[in-house]
Amino acid sequence: MTPNQLQQYLDKLDVTLSGVDNGVVSNTFFASYADMAELQSAQHRTIPFENFDVFVGDSISLEAEVRFEKLITRSRGGYCFEVNALFLEVLKTLGYHVKPKLARVHLSGTPSGRSHQVTLVTIGEEQWVADVGFGSNTPRAPIKLETNIEQQADFQVFRFIEVEDFGYLLQRRVEEGWLDLYSLDLAFAARGDIEYANHYTSTSPNAVFTQSITAALATSEGSVTLLDTTLRIRQGEQETQVSELDQHGYFDVVEREFGIVVPDEKRAFILARLYS
């Protein structure tokens, strides 16, 4: 990532980092947990999680320049292989020790293949999982890779437990107990592994993202989410509004709530799939 791109990113997030001037990282910048957490929170509130391109059958590029143009230059978001890859690139440019990892998703009760990209960050002797792309369950702060301790991320509570065969399982505390999110065995993730996972997730008829539209954006007090035509607004853990969107105002709401501007040429196809 060039200094100009880093500065564009920081400007979009409205974040100023001590030791970074016009995108140039000086030797006074210290790669701390606090700055990483500030960046994760800011990206989570600024760049939405969304899969409109997948839903219409477009390929998802893993090339850095394409990703940057989509997420920073245009009014778009992306799913984990895009938003988490951007976050990893930013942290790496700032001098953090980072590695991409692939996780198995457990939300359905049956673990998936390794289909969710996160970032493992090492700061001193500690390791953290940074994730800005897990939809409505995206952690609002990095989660320390340590088992059997409850970790607060704003109003959310998470924990890692160890599970045979799957390694570290991230859970979120909900009203009914603990919800299984995803597991990490910390295996090395080569670019080819990520390409395979991205291809399956964006093309398979068995993948949720090819069958439904989903979008999520954190707010200062909660979140706004979209599943096909259903919009939900939450304050903290409490759902305060549920709306069914009319097709005539669908993209106006998407732009207002998420800042996503869907290209005109894709809109008719999306509406036909959603409202047929």
C-alpha positions as CSV (number, residue, x, y, z in Angstrom):
1,M,0.0,0.0,0.0
2,T,1.4,3.4,-1.0
3,P,1.6,6.4,1.4
4,N,-1.1,8.1,-0.7
5,Q,-3.4,5.1,-0.4
6,L,-2.9,4.8,3.3
7,Q,-3.8,8.5,3.7
8,Q,-6.9,8.0,1.6
9,Y,-7.9,5.1,3.8
10,L,-7.3,7.1,7.0
11,D,-9.2,10.1,5.6
12,K,-12.2,7.9,4.7
13,L,-12.2,6.5,8.2
14,D,-11.6,10.0,9.7
15,V,-8.7,8.6,11.8
16,T,-5.5,10.4,12.6
17,L,-2.5,8.3,13.9
18,S,0.4,9.8,15.8
19,G,3.5,9.0,13.8
20,V,1.8,8.9,10.4
21,D,2.0,12.0,8.3
22,N,0.4,12.2,4.8
23,G,0.5,8.4,4.7
24,V,4.2,8.1,5.6
25,V,4.8,6.0,8.6
26,S,7.7,7.4,10.7
27,N,9.9,5.5,13.1
28,T,8.0,7.1,16.0
29,F,4.8,5.1,15.2
30,F,4.3,2.2,17.5
31,A,2.2,-0.7,16.4
32,S,0.0,-0.8,19.4
33,Y,-3.2,-2.6,20.3
34,A,-5.0,0.7,20.9
35,D,-4.3,2.0,17.4
36,M,-5.3,-1.4,15.9
37,A,-8.6,-1.3,17.9
38,E,-9.3,2.3,16.8
39,L,-8.8,1.3,13.2
40,Q,-11.0,-1.8,13.4
41,S,-13.8,0.2,15.0
42,A,-13.5,2.9,12.5
43,Q,-13.5,0.6,9.5
44,H,-16.4,-1.4,10.9
45,R,-18.4,1.8,11.1
46,T,-17.4,3.2,7.7
47,I,-16.9,0.4,5.2
48,P,-20.0,-1.9,5.1
49,F,-20.0,-5.7,4.9
50,E,-22.0,-6.5,1.7
51,N,-22.3,-9.0,-1.1
52,F,-24.2,-7.3,-3.9
53,D,-21.5,-8.2,-6.5
54,V,-21.6,-11.9,-5.5
55,F,-25.4,-11.9,-5.7
56,V,-25.4,-10.7,-9.3
57,G,-22.7,-13.2,-10.3
58,D,-19.7,-10.9,-10.6
59,S,-16.3,-12.3,-9.8
60,I,-14.5,-11.0,-6.6
61,S,-11.0,-9.9,-7.3
62,L,-8.3,-10.4,-4.8
63,E,-6.0,-7.9,-6.4
64,A,-5.1,-5.0,-4.1
65,E,-5.6,-2.2,-6.6
66,V,-9.1,-3.5,-7.5
67,R,-10.0,-3.9,-3.9
68,F,-8.8,-0.4,-3.0
69,E,-10.7,1.2,-5.8
70,K,-13.9,-0.6,-4.8
71,L,-13.8,-0.1,-1.0
72,I,-12.0,3.3,-0.7
73,T,-12.6,5.2,-4.0
74,R,-16.2,4.1,-4.6
75,S,-19.2,4.0,-2.3
76,R,-19.1,0.3,-1.8
77,G,-18.3,-2.4,0.7
78,G,-17.4,-6.0,0.4
79,Y,-17.3,-9.4,2.2
80,C,-14.6,-10.9,4.2
81,F,-12.1,-11.6,1.4
82,E,-12.3,-7.9,0.6
83,V,-12.7,-5.9,3.8
84,N,-10.4,-8.1,5.9
85,A,-7.8,-8.2,3.2
86,L,-7.9,-4.4,3.1
87,F,-7.5,-4.3,6.9
88,L,-4.6,-6.7,6.8
89,E,-2.9,-4.6,4.2
90,V,-3.3,-1.4,6.2
91,L,-1.9,-3.1,9.4
92,K,1.0,-4.5,7.5
93,T,1.8,-1.1,6.0
94,L,1.8,0.4,9.5
95,G,4.3,-2.2,10.7
96,Y,2.1,-4.8,12.4
97,H,3.0,-8.4,12.3
98,V,0.0,-9.9,10.5
99,K,-1.0,-13.2,8.8
100,P,-4.2,-14.1,7.0
101,K,-6.0,-17.1,8.4
102,L,-9.0,-19.1,7.2
103,A,-11.8,-20.0,9.5
104,R,-14.6,-22.6,9.4
105,V,-18.0,-21.0,10.0
106,H,-20.2,-22.7,12.6
107,L,-23.4,-20.5,12.5
108,S,-25.6,-23.2,10.8
109,G,-24.5,-25.9,13.4
110,T,-22.5,-27.8,10.8
111,P,-19.0,-26.4,10.3
112,S,-18.2,-25.2,6.8
113,G,-14.9,-25.5,5.0
114,R,-12.3,-22.9,5.6
115,S,-14.4,-20.1,4.0
116,H,-13.9,-17.0,6.2
117,Q,-10.8,-14.8,6.1
118,V,-9.6,-13.1,9.3
119,T,-6.3,-11.5,10.4
120,L,-4.0,-12.9,13.1
121,V,-2.0,-10.0,14.6
122,T,1.0,-10.5,16.9
123,I,1.9,-7.7,19.3
124,G,4.8,-8.6,21.6
125,E,3.9,-11.9,23.2
126,E,0.1,-11.6,22.5
127,Q,-1.9,-12.7,19.5
128,W,-5.2,-11.1,18.4
129,V,-7.8,-11.9,15.9
130,A,-8.9,-8.9,13.9
131,D,-12.1,-9.2,11.9
132,V,-14.1,-6.5,10.1
133,G,-16.1,-8.8,7.9
134,F,-18.4,-11.2,9.7
135,G,-21.7,-9.5,9.0
136,S,-24.0,-8.9,12.0
137,N,-21.6,-10.8,14.3
138,T,-18.5,-8.9,13.4
139,P,-16.6,-8.2,16.7
140,R,-16.4,-4.5,17.5
141,A,-12.8,-4.9,18.7
142,P,-9.9,-7.3,18.2
143,I,-10.3,-10.5,20.2
144,K,-7.3,-11.9,22.1
145,L,-6.4,-15.4,21.1
146,E,-6.7,-16.8,24.6
147,T,-9.2,-19.5,25.7
148,N,-11.8,-19.6,28.4
149,I,-11.9,-15.9,29.2
150,E,-14.9,-13.6,28.4
151,Q,-13.8,-10.6,26.4
152,Q,-15.8,-7.4,26.1
153,A,-16.0,-5.7,22.7
154,D,-18.2,-2.6,23.4
155,F,-21.6,-4.2,24.2
156,Q,-20.6,-7.6,22.8
157,V,-19.1,-10.4,24.8
158,F,-16.9,-13.1,23.1
159,R,-14.8,-16.0,24.2
160,F,-12.5,-18.6,22.6
161,I,-12.7,-22.2,23.6
162,E,-10.6,-25.1,22.3
163,V,-12.5,-27.8,20.4
164,E,-11.1,-31.1,19.2
165,D,-10.5,-31.2,15.4
166,F,-11.3,-27.5,15.0
167,G,-8.9,-25.6,17.2
168,Y,-10.0,-22.3,18.6
169,L,-13.7,-21.7,18.4
170,L,-15.0,-18.2,18.7
171,Q,-18.3,-17.8,20.5
172,R,-20.5,-14.8,21.2
173,R,-22.8,-14.6,24.2
174,V,-26.4,-14.2,23.3
175,E,-29.6,-14.3,25.3
176,E,-29.9,-18.1,24.8
177,G,-26.3,-18.8,25.8
178,W,-23.1,-19.0,23.6
179,L,-23.4,-18.9,19.9
180,D,-20.7,-20.6,17.9
181,L,-19.3,-18.3,15.2
182,Y,-16.2,-19.7,13.6
183,S,-13.1,-21.8,14.4
184,L,-9.4,-21.4,13.6
185,D,-6.8,-24.1,13.5
186,L,-4.2,-21.5,12.6
187,A,-3.0,-23.5,9.6
188,F,-0.9,-21.5,7.1
189,A,-3.1,-19.8,4.5
190,A,-1.4,-19.5,1.2
191,R,-2.7,-17.2,-1.5
192,G,-4.0,-20.2,-3.3
193,D,-6.0,-21.3,-0.3
194,I,-7.6,-17.9,-0.1
195,E,-8.3,-18.0,-3.9
196,Y,-10.0,-21.3,-3.5
197,A,-12.1,-20.1,-0.6
198,N,-13.1,-16.9,-2.3
199,H,-14.1,-18.7,-5.5
200,Y,-16.3,-21.2,-3.7
201,T,-17.9,-18.6,-1.5
202,S,-18.7,-16.3,-4.4
203,T,-19.8,-18.9,-7.0
204,S,-21.2,-22.1,-5.3
205,P,-25.0,-22.4,-5.3
206,N,-24.5,-23.9,-1.8
207,A,-22.9,-20.7,-0.5
208,V,-25.2,-18.3,1.3
209,F,-23.8,-15.3,-0.5
210,T,-24.9,-16.4,-3.9
211,Q,-28.4,-16.9,-2.7
212,S,-29.2,-13.9,-0.5
213,I,-28.2,-10.3,-0.2
214,T,-26.7,-9.4,3.1
215,A,-25.3,-6.1,4.4
216,A,-24.2,-4.9,7.8
217,L,-22.7,-1.7,9.2
218,A,-21.9,-0.8,12.7
219,T,-23.2,2.4,14.2
220,S,-21.9,4.2,17.3
221,E,-24.6,2.5,19.4
222,G,-25.5,-0.6,17.5
223,S,-25.9,-1.8,13.9
224,V,-28.0,-1.8,10.8
225,T,-28.3,-5.0,8.8
226,L,-30.0,-6.1,5.7
227,L,-31.1,-9.6,4.6
228,D,-32.6,-9.6,1.2
229,T,-35.6,-7.2,1.8
230,T,-35.6,-7.1,5.6
231,L,-33.8,-4.2,7.3
232,R,-33.1,-4.4,11.0
233,I,-31.8,-1.7,13.3
234,R,-30.3,-2.5,16.7
235,Q,-29.3,-0.4,19.7
236,G,-26.7,-2.5,21.5
237,E,-28.2,-6.0,21.6
238,Q,-31.8,-4.8,21.3
239,E,-33.6,-4.8,18.0
240,T,-35.5,-1.5,17.8
241,Q,-36.8,-1.5,14.2
242,V,-37.6,-4.1,11.5
243,S,-38.7,-3.0,8.1
244,E,-39.7,-4.7,4.9
245,L,-38.3,-2.7,2.0
246,D,-40.5,-1.8,-1.0
247,Q,-38.8,-2.5,-4.3
248,H,-39.4,1.1,-5.6
249,G,-37.3,2.6,-2.8
250,Y,-35.0,-0.3,-2.2
251,F,-31.7,1.2,-3.4
252,D,-32.5,4.6,-1.8
253,V,-32.6,2.8,1.6
254,V,-29.5,0.9,0.9
255,E,-27.6,4.1,0.1
256,R,-29.0,6.0,3.1
257,E,-28.4,3.3,5.7
258,F,-25.2,1.7,4.4
259,G,-23.6,4.3,2.1
260,I,-23.7,1.6,-0.7
261,V,-24.3,2.9,-4.2
262,V,-25.2,-0.1,-6.4
263,P,-24.4,0.5,-10.1
264,D,-27.5,1.2,-12.2
265,E,-26.8,-1.7,-14.5
266,K,-27.1,-4.2,-11.7
267,R,-30.3,-3.0,-10.1
268,A,-32.9,-4.5,-12.3
269,F,-31.4,-8.0,-11.9
270,I,-31.2,-7.6,-8.2
271,L,-34.9,-6.5,-7.9
272,A,-36.0,-9.3,-10.2
273,R,-34.3,-11.9,-8.0
274,L,-35.6,-10.4,-4.7
275,Y,-39.2,-9.6,-5.7
276,S,-40.1,-12.2,-8.3
